[in-house]
Amino acid sequence: MVIKKGRRVIELTQDQRDELNQLTRKKYATSFYAKRAKVILELDEGKSISEAGRVVEMERRHIYKWVDRYKAFGPEGLNDLQRPGRPKSNQAIH
């Protein structure tokens, strides 16, 4: 994977492309996770940050964050980080 400065173009291997494409199609993947994978794929196709943002409806500042996280951690970097505080409960409060 190569990320060029300036436009932050990403060049993925075929295996990386296949893995991200699978992530966008998985039933249990969150829509946010799939959107993040899609933006990486859009950049791999040579689109600019602005063009990719229009396609996936994401602001440029968020794209920069996800590109940096993907660069550092691979597909795992597209997951949300743990947040402080009490975990959400699935039980309804009456």
Contacts in CASP RR format, 6 or more apart in sequence:
PFRMAT RR
TARGET T0000
AUTHOR 0000-0000-0000
METHOD contacts of the structure
MODEL  1
MVIKKGRRVIELTQDQRDELNQLTRKKYATSFYAKRAKVILELDEGKSIS
EAGRVVEMERRHIYKWVDRYKAFGPEGLNDLQRPGRPKSNQAIH
1 10 0 8 1.000
1 11 0 8 1.000
1 12 0 8 1.000
1 13 0 8 1.000
1 16 0 8 1.000
1 71 0 8 1.000
2 9 0 8 1.000
2 10 0 8 1.000
2 11 0 8 1.000
3 9 0 8 1.000
3 10 0 8 1.000
3 11 0 8 1.000
3 67 0 8 1.000
3 71 0 8 1.000
7 48 0 8 1.000
7 49 0 8 1.000
8 43 0 8 1.000
8 49 0 8 1.000
8 64 0 8 1.000
8 67 0 8 1.000
9 43 0 8 1.000
9 46 0 8 1.000
10 40 0 8 1.000
10 43 0 8 1.000
10 44 0 8 1.000
10 67 0 8 1.000
10 70 0 8 1.000
11 44 0 8 1.000
12 20 0 8 1.000
12 40 0 8 1.000
12 41 0 8 1.000
12 44 0 8 1.000
17 41 0 8 1.000
17 44 0 8 1.000
19 75 0 8 1.000
20 37 0 8 1.000
20 38 0 8 1.000
20 40 0 8 1.000
20 41 0 8 1.000
20 75 0 8 1.000
21 37 0 8 1.000
21 41 0 8 1.000
23 29 0 8 1.000
23 33 0 8 1.000
23 34 0 8 1.000
23 37 0 8 1.000
23 75 0 8 1.000
23 78 0 8 1.000
24 34 0 8 1.000
24 37 0 8 1.000
24 38 0 8 1.000
24 41 0 8 1.000
25 34 0 8 1.000
26 34 0 8 1.000
29 37 0 8 1.000
32 80 0 8 1.000
33 78 0 8 1.000
33 79 0 8 1.000
35 56 0 8 1.000
35 57 0 8 1.000
35 58 0 8 1.000
36 66 0 8 1.000
36 70 0 8 1.000
36 78 0 8 1.000
37 75 0 8 1.000
37 78 0 8 1.000
38 55 0 8 1.000
38 56 0 8 1.000
39 52 0 8 1.000
39 53 0 8 1.000
39 55 0 8 1.000
39 56 0 8 1.000
39 58 0 8 1.000
39 63 0 8 1.000
39 66 0 8 1.000
39 67 0 8 1.000
40 66 0 8 1.000
40 67 0 8 1.000
40 70 0 8 1.000
40 78 0 8 1.000
42 51 0 8 1.000
42 52 0 8 1.000
42 53 0 8 1.000
42 55 0 8 1.000
42 56 0 8 1.000
43 49 0 8 1.000
43 52 0 8 1.000
43 63 0 8 1.000
43 67 0 8 1.000
47 55 0 8 1.000
49 60 0 8 1.000
49 63 0 8 1.000
49 64 0 8 1.000
50 60 0 8 1.000
52 58 0 8 1.000
52 63 0 8 1.000
53 59 0 8 1.000
53 60 0 8 1.000
53 63 0 8 1.000
66 77 0 8 1.000
66 78 0 8 1.000
69 77 0 8 1.000
69 78 0 8 1.000
70 77 0 8 1.000
70 78 0 8 1.000
END
